[in-house]
Amino acid sequence: MKIGNLAHLTGLSVHTIRYYEKIGLLPDASRDAGGRRQYGMEIANWLTFLKHLKATGMGISGMVRYAQLRAEGPQTAAARRQMLEDQRRTVQQQIDALQATLPVLDNKIEIYKDMEKAHVMEADHARDTNTIPRIQQPDKRS
């Protein structure tokens, strides 16, 4: 498939795919007779995996290291597994920290909801008091 099709399929830009090729995340693409890059589904699958690594917060240098190990072959399986386990641990710590933060946010949201309700009630009360008939003061001339 051509680079534009690959970009559409993976949700990455053509620029990003070329950049990934330049820095070694992708092998050099084969070229057709016109010199245009050609990619197979295995590259689409690899790019999708790289997107997942990026979503976990893994930096480019980590992804390049992983790609280098992958290119070296099956003898690097243990090192690649270790990298993924380390990254998973980092992701789990981030999830735990975010989950611990949710109750704090929820509590603060409820406080603001209560404040908004109180403000609405005060405003309603102010409107109500404006419509209460006032007692006329007797004329002091008498």
N, CA, C and O atoms as a DFTB+ gen file, in Angstrom:
568 C
 N C O
     1  1       0.856      -1.182       0.000
     2  2       0.000       0.000       0.000
     3  2       0.890       1.229       0.000
     4  3       2.027       1.189       0.470
     5  1       0.367       2.308      -0.526
     6  2       1.110       3.562      -0.581
     7  2       1.048       4.258       0.776
     8  3       0.217       3.929       1.623
     9  1       1.936       5.217       0.960
    10  2       2.063       5.881       2.251
    11  2       0.775       6.594       2.664
    12  3       0.441       6.609       3.849
    13  1       0.052       7.179       1.723
    14  2      -1.205       7.846       2.046
    15  2      -2.240       6.864       2.586
    16  3      -2.963       7.165       3.535
    17  1      -2.299       5.687       1.968
    18  2      -3.225       4.645       2.451
    19  2      -2.822       4.164       3.845
    20  3      -3.667       3.929       4.709
    21  1      -1.517       4.025       4.038
    22  2      -1.016       3.606       5.348
    23  2      -1.358       4.648       6.403
    24  3      -1.769       4.310       7.513
    25  1      -1.188       5.906       6.053
    26  2      -1.510       6.991       6.981
    27  2      -2.991       6.944       7.344
    28  3      -3.353       7.059       8.515
    29  1      -3.834       6.776       6.349
    30  2      -5.274       6.711       6.601
    31  2      -5.627       5.510       7.480
    32  3      -6.429       5.624       8.406
    33  1      -5.032       4.379       7.185
    34  2      -5.320       3.148       7.923
    35  2      -4.890       3.235       9.382
    36  3      -5.591       2.746      10.267
    37  1      -3.748       3.853       9.634
    38  2      -3.201       3.890      11.000
    39  2      -3.592       5.135      11.782
    40  3      -3.459       5.165      13.006
    41  1      -4.076       6.168      11.087
    42  2      -4.414       7.409      11.765
    43  2      -3.199       8.289      12.022
    44  3      -3.289       9.272      12.757
    45  1      -2.075       7.949      11.429
    46  2      -0.865       8.758      11.542
    47  2      -0.737       9.614      10.286
    48  3      -1.285       9.280       9.235
    49  1      -0.021      10.700      10.404
    50  2       0.190      11.541       9.231
    51  2       1.303      10.954       8.363
    52  3       2.141      10.186       8.835
    53  1       1.291      11.330       7.096
    54  2       2.359      10.931       6.185
    55  2       3.698      11.427       6.729
    56  3       4.702      10.717       6.674
    57  1       3.701      12.643       7.251
    58  2       4.918      13.220       7.822
    59  2       5.449      12.346       8.973
    60  3       6.649      12.086       9.054
    61  1       4.558      11.903       9.849
    62  2       4.970      11.068      10.984
    63  2       5.545       9.743      10.493
    64  3       6.555       9.277      11.021
    65  1       4.929       9.141       9.509
    66  2       5.422       7.865       8.987
    67  2       6.817       8.047       8.391
    68  3       7.704       7.226       8.622
    69  1       7.010       9.115       7.630
    70  2       8.348       9.386       7.071
    71  2       9.363       9.636       8.187
    72  3      10.500       9.172       8.114
    73  1       8.947      10.369       9.217
    74  2       9.824      10.638      10.362
    75  2      10.193       9.332      11.063
    76  3      11.361       9.110      11.384
    77  1       9.214       8.476      11.300
    78  2       9.484       7.197      11.944
    79  2      10.474       6.368      11.115
    80  3      11.332       5.683      11.671
    81  1      10.353       6.432       9.803
    82  2      11.285       5.717       8.934
    83  2      12.687       6.311       9.081
    84  3      13.674       5.580       9.172
    85  1      12.764       7.630       9.104
    86  2      14.051       8.333       9.193
    87  2      14.802       8.004      10.481
    88  3      16.022       7.844      10.462
    89  1      14.070       7.902      11.617
    90  2      14.740       7.671      12.904
    91  2      14.908       6.192      13.244
    92  3      15.425       5.850      14.308
    93  1      14.469       5.318      12.341
    94  2      14.701       3.894      12.545
    95  2      13.576       3.116      13.183
    96  3      13.754       1.950      13.535
    97  1      12.420       3.735      13.341
    98  2      11.279       2.986      13.885
    99  2      10.662       2.068      12.835
   100  3      10.000       1.084      13.166
   101  1      10.883       2.397      11.585
   102  2      10.391       1.571      10.481
   103  2      11.573       1.162       9.615
   104  3      12.529       1.920       9.459
   105  1      11.503      -0.024       9.062
   106  2      12.534      -0.379       8.086
   107  2      12.324       0.473       6.832
   108  3      11.231       0.986       6.593
   109  1      13.383       0.616       6.039
   110  2      13.231       1.344       4.786
   111  2      12.158       0.666       3.953
   112  3      12.139      -0.556       3.801
   113  1      11.275       1.479       3.423
   114  2      10.178       0.945       2.624
   115  2      10.683       0.510       1.257
   116  3      11.612       1.091       0.697
   117  1      10.049      -0.519       0.746
   118  2      10.355      -0.869      -0.643
   119  2       9.734       0.203      -1.532
   120  3       8.834       0.928      -1.105
   121  1      10.207       0.298      -2.743
   122  2       9.732       1.337      -3.659
   123  2       9.175       0.680      -4.922
   124  3       9.658      -0.356      -5.379
   125  1       8.146       1.320      -5.465
   126  2       7.602       0.836      -6.739
   127  2       8.439       1.410      -7.887
   128  3       9.425       2.109      -7.652
   129  1       8.049       1.116      -9.108
   130  2       8.807       1.564     -10.289
   131  2       8.911       3.083     -10.344
   132  3       9.885       3.616     -10.876
   133  1       7.920       3.788      -9.801
   134  2       7.931       5.242      -9.790
   135  2       8.675       5.824      -8.592
   136  3       8.726       7.045      -8.438
   137  1       9.254       4.977      -7.740
   138  2      10.004       5.442      -6.578
   139  2       9.146       5.739      -5.352
   140  3       9.645       6.259      -4.355
   141  1       7.867       5.412      -5.422
   142  2       6.965       5.663      -4.286
   143  2       7.074       4.517      -3.284
   144  3       7.212       3.349      -3.648
   145  1       7.006       4.898      -1.999
   146  2       7.089       3.902      -0.936
   147  2       5.911       2.929      -1.039
   148  3       4.794       3.297      -1.401
   149  1       6.211       1.672      -0.705
   150  2       5.193       0.625      -0.652
   151  2       5.296      -0.077       0.691
   152  3       6.389      -0.429       1.134
   153  1       4.160      -0.279       1.331
   154  2       4.133      -0.901       2.653
   155  2       3.162      -2.067       2.666
   156  3       2.176      -2.090       1.929
   157  1       3.465      -3.037       3.525
   158  2       2.573      -4.167       3.725
   159  2       1.789      -4.006       5.026
   160  3       2.026      -3.082       5.804
   161  1       0.862      -4.918       5.239
   162  2       0.037      -4.875       6.456
   163  2       0.876      -5.037       7.722
   164  3       0.495      -4.539       8.781
   165  1       2.002      -5.723       7.625
   166  2       2.840      -5.890       8.812
   167  2       3.338      -4.532       9.323
   168  3       3.508      -4.345      10.528
   169  1       3.570      -3.594       8.413
   170  2       3.993      -2.253       8.828
   171  2       2.823      -1.514       9.468
   172  3       3.012      -0.781      10.439
   173  1       1.625      -1.697       8.938
   174  2       0.434      -1.082       9.550
   175  2       0.248      -1.601      10.965
   176  3      -0.048      -0.830      11.878
   177  1       0.417      -2.892      11.152
   178  2       0.287      -3.483      12.492
   179  2       1.379      -2.953      13.433
   180  3       1.114      -2.660      14.599
   181  1       2.594      -2.835      12.917
   182  2       3.708      -2.319      13.711
   183  2       3.445      -0.868      14.108
   184  3       3.675      -0.492      15.257
   185  1       2.967      -0.053      13.174
   186  2       2.656       1.343      13.488
   187  2       1.549       1.450      14.534
   188  3       1.588       2.324      15.400
   189  1       0.582       0.576      14.454
   190  2      -0.491       0.568      15.453
   191  2       0.080       0.245      16.831
   192  3      -0.309       0.852      17.829
   193  1       1.005      -0.712      16.881
   194  2       1.662      -1.037      18.150
   195  2       2.460       0.159      18.664
   196  3       2.428       0.458      19.858
   197  1       3.177       0.847      17.770
   198  2       3.936       2.026      18.175
   199  2       3.016       3.113      18.729
   200  3       3.374       3.802      19.684
   201  1       1.841       3.266      18.137
   202  2       0.872       4.234      18.664
   203  2       0.482       3.882      20.095
   204  3       0.325       4.766      20.938
   205  1       0.328       2.599      20.364
   206  2      -0.003       2.165      21.729
   207  2       1.154       2.468      22.685
   208  3       0.935       2.938      23.801
   209  1       2.372       2.200      22.246
   210  2       3.517       2.515      23.098
   211  2       3.563       4.013      23.396
   212  3       3.793       4.421      24.534
   213  1       3.343       4.820      22.370
   214  2       3.346       6.272      22.554
   215  2       2.244       6.682      23.535
   216  3       2.459       7.549      24.382
   217  1       1.075       6.064      23.423
   218  2      -0.053       6.387      24.320
   219  2       0.267       6.061      25.767
   220  3      -0.297       6.668      26.678
   221  1       1.168       5.108      25.993
   222  2       1.556       4.774      27.372
   223  2       2.551       5.779      27.939
   224  3       2.881       5.742      29.124
   225  1       3.023       6.673      27.081
   226  2       3.997       7.651      27.535
   227  2       5.427       7.280      27.208
   228  3       6.355       7.995      27.585
   229  1       5.619       6.177      26.515
   230  2       6.978       5.803      26.135
   231  2       7.507       6.842      25.152
   232  3       6.829       7.213      24.194
   233  1       8.706       7.294      25.403
   234  2       9.319       8.292      24.536
   235  2       9.866       7.686      23.254
   236  3       9.958       6.467      23.108
   237  1      10.224       8.559      22.338
   238  2      10.769       8.120      21.052
   239  2      12.019       7.267      21.253
   240  3      12.190       6.251      20.579
   241  1      12.895       7.673      22.175
   242  2      14.135       6.907      22.375
   243  2      13.827       5.481      22.840
   244  3      14.496       4.535      22.423
   245  1      12.833       5.328      23.688
   246  2      12.433       3.992      24.129
   247  2      11.845       3.176      22.986
   248  3      12.120       1.983      22.857
   249  1      11.039       3.826      22.164
   250  2      10.451       3.119      21.019
   251  2      11.540       2.719      20.018
   252  3      11.487       1.632      19.442
   253  1      12.528       3.600      19.813
   254  2      13.631       3.268      18.907
   255  2      14.416       2.093      19.459
   256  3      14.776       1.181      18.715
   257  1      14.684       2.106      20.756
   258  2      15.408       0.985      21.378
   259  2      14.639      -0.314      21.201
   260  3      15.220      -1.347      20.868
   261  1      13.330      -0.260      21.425
   262  2      12.495      -1.445      21.246
   263  2      12.565      -1.928      19.796
   264  3      12.697      -3.126      19.547
   265  1      12.478      -0.992      18.833
   266  2      12.546      -1.346      17.413
   267  2      13.892      -1.976      17.069
   268  3      13.954      -2.921      16.283
   269  1      14.966      -1.457      17.653
   270  2      16.298      -2.029      17.408
   271  2      16.366      -3.463      17.917
   272  3      16.872      -4.352      17.233
   273  1      15.854      -3.676      19.119
   274  2      15.837      -5.029      19.674
   275  2      14.999      -5.967      18.806
   276  3      15.382      -7.110      18.556
   277  1      13.875      -5.475      18.362
   278  2      12.986      -6.266      17.498
   279  2      13.703      -6.662      16.215
   280  3      13.588      -7.797      15.752
   281  1      14.441      -5.722      15.648
   282  2      15.155      -5.981      14.401
   283  2      16.275      -7.010      14.588
   284  3      16.652      -7.704      13.644
   285  1      16.800      -7.101      15.811
   286  2      17.875      -8.060      16.088
   287  2      17.372      -9.494      16.130
   288  3      18.158     -10.430      15.982
   289  1      16.074      -9.678      16.328
   290  2      15.527     -11.025      16.261
   291  2      15.042     -11.580      17.580
   292  3      15.010     -10.886      18.596
   293  1      14.661     -12.860      17.543
   294  2      14.021     -13.493      18.702
   295  2      14.918     -13.612      19.931
   296  3      14.413     -13.773      21.042
   297  1      16.217     -13.536      19.760
   298  2      17.112     -13.639      20.924
   299  2      16.962     -12.436      21.853
   300  3      17.476     -12.461      22.971
   301  1      16.261     -11.373      21.410
   302  2      16.043     -10.190      22.253
   303  2      14.660     -10.198      22.915
   304  3      14.229      -9.191      23.477
   305  1      13.985     -11.318      22.846
   306  2      12.621     -11.399      23.398
   307  2      12.588     -11.031      24.877
   308  3      11.678     -10.323      25.310
   309  1      13.544     -11.490      25.649
   310  2      13.557     -11.206      27.091
   311  2      13.736      -9.706      27.346
   312  3      13.084      -9.144      28.226
   313  1      14.609      -9.067      26.587
   314  2      14.836      -7.627      26.763
   315  2      13.592      -6.829      26.362
   316  3      13.237      -5.852      27.021
   317  1      12.938      -7.249      25.288
   318  2      11.707      -6.561      24.866
   319  2      10.589      -6.768      25.886
   320  3       9.844      -5.841      26.203
   321  1      10.483      -7.988      26.393
   322  2       9.471      -8.258      27.426
   323  2       9.716      -7.382      28.641
   324  3       8.778      -6.813      29.200
   325  1      10.989      -7.271      29.057
   326  2      11.329      -6.455      30.223
   327  2      10.953      -4.990      29.988
   328  3      10.420      -4.333      30.882
   329  1      11.233      -4.482      28.788
   330  2      10.858      -3.104      28.474
   331  2       9.351      -2.905      28.616
   332  3       8.893      -1.913      29.184
   333  1       8.586      -3.869      28.088
   334  2       7.123      -3.757      28.149
   335  2       6.619      -3.902      29.583
   336  3       5.677      -3.214      29.976
   337  1       7.228      -4.780      30.361
   338  2       6.838      -4.910      31.768
   339  2       7.122      -3.617      32.535
   340  3       6.311      -3.186      33.354
   341  1       8.272      -3.003      32.267
   342  2       8.613      -1.731      32.921
   343  2       7.608      -0.652      32.534
   344  3       7.151       0.121      33.376
   345  1       7.275      -0.615      31.251
   346  2       6.326       0.396      30.784
   347  2       4.943       0.141      31.370
   348  3       4.231       1.080      31.726
   349  1       4.569      -1.117      31.468
   350  2       3.268      -1.457      32.060
   351  2       3.211      -1.012      33.516
   352  3       2.192      -0.496      33.975
   353  1       4.305      -1.214      34.236
   354  2       4.363      -0.800      35.640
   355  2       4.177       0.725      35.744
   356  3       3.460       1.212      36.618
   357  1       4.821       1.453      34.859
   358  2       4.686       2.910      34.834
   359  2       3.237       3.311      34.554
   360  3       2.694       4.198      35.213
   361  1       2.625       2.665      33.588
   362  2       1.222       2.959      33.245
   363  2       0.320       2.657      34.432
   364  3      -0.578       3.440      34.743
   365  1       0.549       1.530      35.099
   366  2      -0.292       1.172      36.244
   367  2      -0.147       2.194      37.361
   368  3      -1.132       2.537      38.015
   369  1       1.058       2.682      37.587
   370  2       1.264       3.721      38.601
   371  2       0.508       5.005      38.231
   372  3      -0.068       5.665      39.096
   373  1       0.516       5.346      36.954
   374  2      -0.220       6.531      36.500
   375  2      -1.712       6.343      36.697
   376  3      -2.402       7.258      37.147
   377  1      -2.215       5.162      36.364
   378  2      -3.638       4.862      36.549
   379  2      -4.005       4.958      38.027
   380  3      -5.022       5.555      38.377
   381  1      -3.182       4.373      38.892
   382  2      -3.443       4.415      40.334
   383  2      -3.478       5.856      40.841
   384  3      -4.344       6.223      41.634
   385  1      -2.527       6.665      40.376
   386  2      -2.480       8.064      40.809
   387  2      -3.719       8.818      40.326
   388  3      -4.286       9.618      41.070
   389  1      -4.132       8.572      39.108
   390  2      -5.328       9.242      38.573
   391  2      -6.587       8.783      39.304
   392  3      -7.467       9.593      39.594
   393  1      -6.674       7.494      39.601
   394  2      -7.841       6.996      40.324
   395  2      -7.898       7.572      41.732
   396  3      -8.985       7.817      42.254
   397  1      -6.757       7.790      42.345
   398  2      -6.734       8.397      43.681
   399  2      -7.178       9.856      43.618
   400  3      -7.688      10.398      44.598
   401  1      -6.985      10.477      42.482
   402  2      -7.349      11.881      42.308
   403  2      -8.839      12.057      42.032
   404  3      -9.402      13.103      42.355
   405  1      -9.478      11.070      41.449
   406  2     -10.896      11.195      41.102
   407  2     -11.793      11.563      42.285
   408  3     -12.624      12.459      42.138
   409  1     -11.669      10.919      43.448
   410  2     -12.531      11.302      44.570
   411  2     -12.320      12.756      45.011
   412  3     -13.263      13.422      45.438
   413  1     -11.093      13.237      44.906
   414  2     -10.811      14.635      45.257
   415  2     -11.567      15.558      44.303
   416  3     -12.214      16.516      44.725
   417  1     -11.472      15.249      43.006
   418  2     -12.199      16.054      42.011
   419  2     -13.708      15.960      42.225
   420  3     -14.409      16.971      42.187
   421  1     -14.202      14.745      42.448
   422  2     -15.640      14.556      42.668
   423  2     -16.122      15.371      43.860
   424  3     -17.178      16.001      43.799
   425  1     -15.353      15.359      44.943
   426  2     -15.712      16.118      46.140
   427  2     -15.777      17.615      45.828
   428  3     -16.726      18.296      46.215
   429  1     -14.772      18.112      45.133
   430  2     -14.731      19.538      44.807
   431  2     -15.894      19.907      43.876
   432  3     -16.492      20.973      44.022
   433  1     -16.208      19.040      42.934
   434  2     -17.342      19.279      42.030
   435  2     -18.638      19.388      42.826
   436  3     -19.456      20.268      42.558
   437  1     -18.833      18.503      43.801
   438  2     -20.041      18.546      44.624
   439  2     -20.106      19.832      45.440
   440  3     -21.181      20.406      45.614
   441  1     -18.965      20.282      45.935
   442  2     -18.934      21.552      46.681
   443  2     -19.413      22.688      45.787
   444  3     -20.216      23.523      46.204
   445  1     -18.910      22.712      44.549
   446  2     -19.316      23.782      43.630
   447  2     -20.785      23.660      43.230
   448  3     -21.466      24.672      43.063
   449  1     -21.271      22.446      43.077
   450  2     -22.703      22.272      42.784
   451  2     -23.548      22.825      43.925
   452  3     -24.549      23.505      43.699
   453  1     -23.127      22.522      45.171
   454  2     -23.851      23.032      46.333
   455  2     -23.795      24.557      46.379
   456  3     -24.790      25.212      46.689
   457  1     -22.624      25.116      46.068
   458  2     -22.495      26.575      46.048
   459  2     -23.415      27.185      44.988
   460  3     -24.058      28.206      45.235
   461  1     -23.478      26.563      43.815
   462  2     -24.338      27.061      42.744
   463  2     -25.807      26.987      43.155
   464  3     -26.574      27.915      42.897
   465  1     -26.197      25.879      43.796
   466  2     -27.579      25.738      44.260
   467  2     -27.911      26.818      45.277
   468  3     -28.973      27.437      45.211
   469  1     -27.000      27.043      46.216
   470  2     -27.228      28.053      47.249
   471  2     -27.360      29.429      46.611
   472  3     -28.196      30.230      47.028
   473  1     -26.562      29.699      45.628
   474  2     -26.626      30.992      44.938
   475  2     -27.958      31.145      44.216
   476  3     -28.559      32.219      44.240
   477  1     -28.413      30.093      43.585
   478  2     -29.713      30.136      42.903
   479  2     -30.822      30.347      43.912
   480  3     -31.741      31.131      43.678
   481  1     -30.738      29.642      45.047
   482  2     -31.774      29.813      46.070
   483  2     -31.763      31.237      46.607
   484  3     -32.825      31.820      46.823
   485  1     -30.575      31.810      46.826
   486  2     -30.498      33.194      47.297
   487  2     -31.091      34.144      46.271
   488  3     -31.798      35.085      46.633
   489  1     -30.818      33.913      45.017
   490  2     -31.349      34.772      43.954
   491  2     -32.867      34.650      43.896
   492  3     -33.574      35.647      43.748
   493  1     -33.366      33.410      44.016
   494  2     -34.815      33.214      44.017
   495  2     -35.446      33.915      45.210
   496  3     -36.503      34.536      45.091
   497  1     -34.793      33.811      46.358
   498  2     -35.301      34.450      47.570
   499  2     -35.341      35.965      47.387
   500  3     -36.309      36.611      47.789
   501  1     -34.310      36.528      46.792
   502  2     -34.262      37.978      46.566
   503  2     -35.412      38.414      45.660
   504  3     -36.027      39.455      45.889
   505  1     -35.696      37.625      44.642
   506  2     -36.816      37.961      43.756
   507  2     -38.137      37.877      44.516
   508  3     -39.019      38.719      44.347
   509  1     -38.260      36.849      45.355
   510  2     -39.505      36.669      46.113
   511  2     -39.742      37.837      47.062
   512  3     -40.880      38.280      47.216
   513  1     -38.702      38.336      47.691
   514  2     -38.893      39.415      48.659
   515  2     -39.251      40.723      47.973
   516  3     -39.833      41.611      48.596
   517  1     -38.915      40.848      46.723
   518  2     -39.290      42.062      45.992
   519  2     -40.787      42.102      45.698
   520  3     -41.343      43.175      45.463
   521  1     -41.431      40.962      45.709
   522  2     -42.862      40.921      45.379
   523  2     -43.747      40.924      46.620
   524  3     -44.972      40.965      46.508
   525  1     -43.139      40.883      47.795
   526  2     -43.934      40.907      49.029
   527  2     -44.489      42.313      49.202
   528  3     -43.749      43.295      49.145
   529  1     -45.793      42.402      49.412
   530  2     -46.370      43.739      49.596
   531  2     -45.773      44.387      50.835
   532  3     -45.620      43.751      51.878
   533  1     -45.453      45.613      50.706
   534  2     -44.879      46.371      51.818
   535  2     -45.997      47.051      52.595
   536  3     -47.009      47.462      52.026
   537  1     -45.799      47.159      53.890
   538  2     -46.760      47.844      54.732
   539  2     -46.517      49.322      54.588
   540  3     -45.389      49.801      54.712
   541  1     -47.575      50.029      54.329
   542  2     -47.456      51.482      54.175
   543  2     -47.288      52.123      55.541
   544  3     -47.991      51.779      56.492
   545  1     -46.387      53.021      55.628
   546  2     -46.186      53.760      56.863
   547  2     -47.319      54.788      56.965
   548  3     -47.663      55.429      55.971
   549  1     -47.897      54.947      58.155
   550  2     -48.966      55.958      58.298
   551  2     -48.405      57.367      58.058
   552  3     -47.248      57.678      58.338
   553  1     -49.275      58.159      57.541
   554  2     -48.893      59.550      57.284
   555  2     -48.735      60.244      58.608
   556  3     -49.671      60.216      59.408
   557  1     -47.615      60.864      58.891
   558  2     -47.345      61.483      60.179
   559  2     -48.011      62.842      60.316
   560  3     -47.931      63.455      61.380
   561  1     -48.664      63.328      59.272
   562  2     -49.312      64.663      59.357
   563  2     -50.544      64.635      60.247
   564  3     -51.009      65.680      60.702
   565  1     -51.042      63.513      60.480
   566  2     -52.289      63.554      61.216
   567  2     -52.109      63.782      62.660
   568  3     -53.089      63.838      63.403
